[in-house]
Amino acid sequence: MEYQLLIDGQWVDGGPLMPVTNKYTGEAIGAVPTARPEDIDAAIAAAQRAAPIMADMPTHQRGQILRRAAALLLERQEDLARTIAAECGKAVKFARAEVLRAAGTFEVAAEEAKQLHGETVVMDAIPDGEGYFGFWTRRPVGVIAAITPFNFPINIVAHKIAPALAAGNCLVLKPAEVTPLTATQLCQVLQDAGLPPGALNLIQGDGPSVGEPLISDPRVNMISFTGSAEVGRLITSKAGIKKVTLELGNNSAVIVGPDADLDYVAVRCSYGAIYNSGQVCLSVQRVYCQQDIYEPLLGRFVRQMDAMVVGDPLDERVDLGPMIDLREAERVESWVKEAQSAGAHVAAGGKREGVIYWPTVLTDVTPDMRVVKDEAFGPLFSVIEYDAFEEALRQADDTEYGLQIGVFTRDINRVFQAVKGLHFGGVIVNDAPVFRLAQMPYGGMRQSGLGREGVRFAMEEMTNIQMTAIRLKTSYNLLEKR
């Protein structure tokens, strides 16, 4: 099936078609047109024209559109889930859950649209403010370029679109070129929900030919990007003076205290490592275990990972499907072999079959190995022994990343010790770092990004504060210093 671009409320043809494949079978399942320079220009111009319409739209109308979109996502859940499973390789049971999360994101945005407000400012708190009344409000930034990755082809897109529309902005969306079909279906949902023409525009293509012209265009007021740190740095160098939010990744750590429920830890961390073949920026990668529980927990990890069902993501029984392409599967394989040659041992998995890399557990790793220090972005994690809890905190925090981290313990003192001692955007207690809700602030420290997502917090990023100061006394001394 051939799809089209969405520009100014119309589905239109573009440049040469890009095939989209089923990531498990390799078969073609559709094709989308590449956006030409004139298509990019038209999409930005349409968003710019629609910006005052969205900014002036009453809040309750924005909320109604977002709520209708949530309802339509639920109605179309199965079609969307099967599209995700095919073009992304995500197990269909997890793809269904992603659609549910996207619907929830729109529901939260519908409510948060009503809560976007400012505050009064106590002007006479200092003598120069006497006779003035002040308040600030939030105004939409205008045109937002949303650039999204392949691994959550509907929910990360929803986390760009929903808060942007709730705050009264317009968008030009460029999804990942390997998973464009789900985003196309989501745009159709927004159209059917009653979104005005030009408020959401969809263009397709790769980063150099489509992404770079989009981010450098002066008519674009903000860029919201999720992807690699390398591309994030490129964006900041080319964007110019405009707002930028970046969600860039992690090498997620988990610290397991000696008092943790080991069966629960084994389940949550194992699924947190293999979800979407580990191609998640919050995927469990480093697990630090207190020495007294190391052996029993390692045994549980091995049994859990060995029990994962691997195969066609459209099979209801499957837990883990293919990686996004052969190159990525081969990269993960090479990283594991490199670690083995440096002394690491494979306790489970450690094999590749085509585009599938088996759920893998590593031991005897060192901090300088790429499977530990870099973002593996594959279905593997390393189990690392520690003696004192303070040592685990130090090792887990010794990273250039800082998105989210998991801490399993029943000791409230350890909880607060972790909260104070760790430098991550989120500390998740008694769950894996993959835990995320639409209403949470979400984002990283250090090289994990700039700004915050989560609907309310994204809306704050996607608005500008406008201050109003009103002089109540109109007669004045010309020599008065104001």
Secondary structure, 3 states (H helix, E strand, C coil): CECCEEECCEEECCCCEEEEECCCCCCEEEEEECCCHHHHHHHHHHHHHHHHHHHHCCHHHHHHHHHHHHHHHHHCHHHHHHHHHHHHCCCHHHHHHHHHHHHHHHHHHHHHHHHCCCEEECHHHCHHHCCEEEEEEEEECCEEEEECCCCCCCHHHHHHHHHHHHCCCEEEEECCCCCCHHHHHHHHHHHHCCCCCCCEEECCCCHHHHHHHHHHCCCCCEEEEECCHHHHHHHHHHCCCCEEEEECCCCCEEEECCCCCHHHHHHHHHHHHHHHHHCCCCCCCEEEEECCCHHHHHHHHHHHHHCCCECCCCCCCCCECCCCCHHHHHHHHHHHHHHHHCCCEEEECCCEECCEECCEEEECCCCCCHHHHCCCCCCEEEEEEECCHHHHHHHHHCCCCCCEEEEECCCHHHHHHHHHHCCCCEEEECCCCCCCCCCCCECCCHHHEECCECHHHHHHHCEEEEEEEEECCCCCCCCCCC
